[in-house]
Amino acid sequence: MLRTYETIYVTNPESSPENLEAIDAKIKGFVTASGGEVGHEETWGVRNLTFPIKKQAKGKYNYILYTADTNVIKDMEFYLKISESVLTFLTVKVKDTADLASVVRPDVKNLN
């Protein structure tokens, strides 16, 4: 069953752009392999972390809104957990349906 999810993952800001693009491509690959689709994605940029994670004081925040099968989330989170460039992540189920158009998201650009 396809459901709507959003994932925020924080990467090491010192990672190479090629490495970060590979992580983005892998996440999109997990989503599309399950028959889901990516609805929206944003890069929120480098921000200070509340507390150091893996000896890093800053992180590059990335956001993705998508539909996917429930089994794909476990595989995707396992990949994010073992990836050395990913500091932390959070996946939240937004809706039980796969209707991306009905998801209303607050404006996150003004959180400075």
Contacts in CASP RR format, 6 or more apart in sequence:
PFRMAT RR
TARGET T0000
AUTHOR 0000-0000-0000
METHOD contacts of the structure
MODEL  1
MLRTYETIYVTNPESSPENLEAIDAKIKGFVTASGGEVGHEETWGVRNLT
FPIKKQAKGKYNYILYTADTNVIKDMEFYLKISESVLTFLTVKVKDTADL
ASVVRPDVKNLN
1 69 0 8 1.000
1 70 0 8 1.000
2 34 0 8 1.000
2 35 0 8 1.000
2 36 0 8 1.000
2 67 0 8 1.000
2 68 0 8 1.000
2 69 0 8 1.000
2 98 0 8 1.000
3 67 0 8 1.000
3 68 0 8 1.000
3 69 0 8 1.000
3 70 0 8 1.000
3 93 0 8 1.000
3 94 0 8 1.000
3 95 0 8 1.000
3 96 0 8 1.000
3 97 0 8 1.000
3 98 0 8 1.000
4 65 0 8 1.000
4 66 0 8 1.000
4 67 0 8 1.000
4 93 0 8 1.000
4 94 0 8 1.000
4 95 0 8 1.000
4 97 0 8 1.000
4 98 0 8 1.000
4 99 0 8 1.000
4 100 0 8 1.000
4 103 0 8 1.000
5 65 0 8 1.000
5 66 0 8 1.000
5 67 0 8 1.000
5 68 0 8 1.000
5 73 0 8 1.000
5 91 0 8 1.000
5 92 0 8 1.000
5 93 0 8 1.000
5 94 0 8 1.000
6 63 0 8 1.000
6 64 0 8 1.000
6 65 0 8 1.000
6 66 0 8 1.000
6 91 0 8 1.000
6 92 0 8 1.000
6 94 0 8 1.000
6 105 0 8 1.000
7 27 0 8 1.000
7 63 0 8 1.000
7 64 0 8 1.000
7 66 0 8 1.000
7 76 0 8 1.000
7 89 0 8 1.000
7 90 0 8 1.000
7 91 0 8 1.000
7 92 0 8 1.000
8 61 0 8 1.000
8 62 0 8 1.000
8 63 0 8 1.000
8 89 0 8 1.000
8 90 0 8 1.000
9 23 0 8 1.000
9 27 0 8 1.000
9 61 0 8 1.000
9 62 0 8 1.000
9 80 0 8 1.000
9 86 0 8 1.000
9 88 0 8 1.000
9 89 0 8 1.000
9 90 0 8 1.000
10 49 0 8 1.000
10 53 0 8 1.000
10 59 0 8 1.000
10 60 0 8 1.000
10 61 0 8 1.000
10 62 0 8 1.000
10 86 0 8 1.000
10 87 0 8 1.000
10 88 0 8 1.000
10 89 0 8 1.000
11 20 0 8 1.000
11 23 0 8 1.000
11 59 0 8 1.000
11 60 0 8 1.000
11 62 0 8 1.000
11 85 0 8 1.000
11 86 0 8 1.000
11 87 0 8 1.000
12 54 0 8 1.000
12 56 0 8 1.000
12 59 0 8 1.000
12 60 0 8 1.000
12 84 0 8 1.000
12 85 0 8 1.000
12 86 0 8 1.000
12 87 0 8 1.000
13 46 0 8 1.000
13 56 0 8 1.000
13 58 0 8 1.000
13 59 0 8 1.000
13 60 0 8 1.000
15 60 0 8 1.000
15 85 0 8 1.000
19 85 0 8 1.000
20 60 0 8 1.000
20 85 0 8 1.000
23 80 0 8 1.000
23 83 0 8 1.000
23 85 0 8 1.000
23 86 0 8 1.000
24 41 0 8 1.000
24 62 0 8 1.000
26 79 0 8 1.000
27 64 0 8 1.000
27 76 0 8 1.000
27 79 0 8 1.000
27 80 0 8 1.000
28 38 0 8 1.000
30 68 0 8 1.000
30 72 0 8 1.000
30 75 0 8 1.000
30 76 0 8 1.000
30 79 0 8 1.000
31 37 0 8 1.000
31 38 0 8 1.000
31 66 0 8 1.000
31 67 0 8 1.000
31 68 0 8 1.000
31 72 0 8 1.000
31 76 0 8 1.000
32 38 0 8 1.000
33 72 0 8 1.000
34 68 0 8 1.000
34 69 0 8 1.000
34 71 0 8 1.000
34 72 0 8 1.000
35 68 0 8 1.000
35 69 0 8 1.000
36 66 0 8 1.000
36 67 0 8 1.000
36 68 0 8 1.000
36 69 0 8 1.000
36 98 0 8 1.000
37 66 0 8 1.000
37 67 0 8 1.000
37 100 0 8 1.000
38 64 0 8 1.000
38 65 0 8 1.000
38 66 0 8 1.000
39 65 0 8 1.000
39 66 0 8 1.000
39 67 0 8 1.000
39 100 0 8 1.000
40 63 0 8 1.000
40 64 0 8 1.000
40 65 0 8 1.000
40 100 0 8 1.000
40 105 0 8 1.000
41 62 0 8 1.000
41 63 0 8 1.000
41 64 0 8 1.000
41 65 0 8 1.000
42 62 0 8 1.000
42 63 0 8 1.000
42 64 0 8 1.000
42 108 0 8 1.000
43 60 0 8 1.000
43 61 0 8 1.000
43 62 0 8 1.000
43 63 0 8 1.000
44 60 0 8 1.000
44 61 0 8 1.000
44 62 0 8 1.000
44 63 0 8 1.000
44 108 0 8 1.000
45 60 0 8 1.000
45 61 0 8 1.000
46 58 0 8 1.000
46 59 0 8 1.000
46 60 0 8 1.000
46 61 0 8 1.000
47 58 0 8 1.000
47 59 0 8 1.000
47 60 0 8 1.000
47 61 0 8 1.000
48 57 0 8 1.000
48 58 0 8 1.000
48 59 0 8 1.000
49 56 0 8 1.000
49 57 0 8 1.000
49 58 0 8 1.000
49 59 0 8 1.000
49 87 0 8 1.000
53 87 0 8 1.000
53 88 0 8 1.000
54 87 0 8 1.000
56 87 0 8 1.000
59 87 0 8 1.000
63 108 0 8 1.000
65 94 0 8 1.000
65 100 0 8 1.000
65 103 0 8 1.000
65 105 0 8 1.000
66 100 0 8 1.000
67 98 0 8 1.000
67 100 0 8 1.000
68 76 0 8 1.000
73 91 0 8 1.000
76 91 0 8 1.000
77 89 0 8 1.000
77 91 0 8 1.000
80 86 0 8 1.000
80 89 0 8 1.000
81 89 0 8 1.000
94 103 0 8 1.000
95 102 0 8 1.000
95 103 0 8 1.000
END
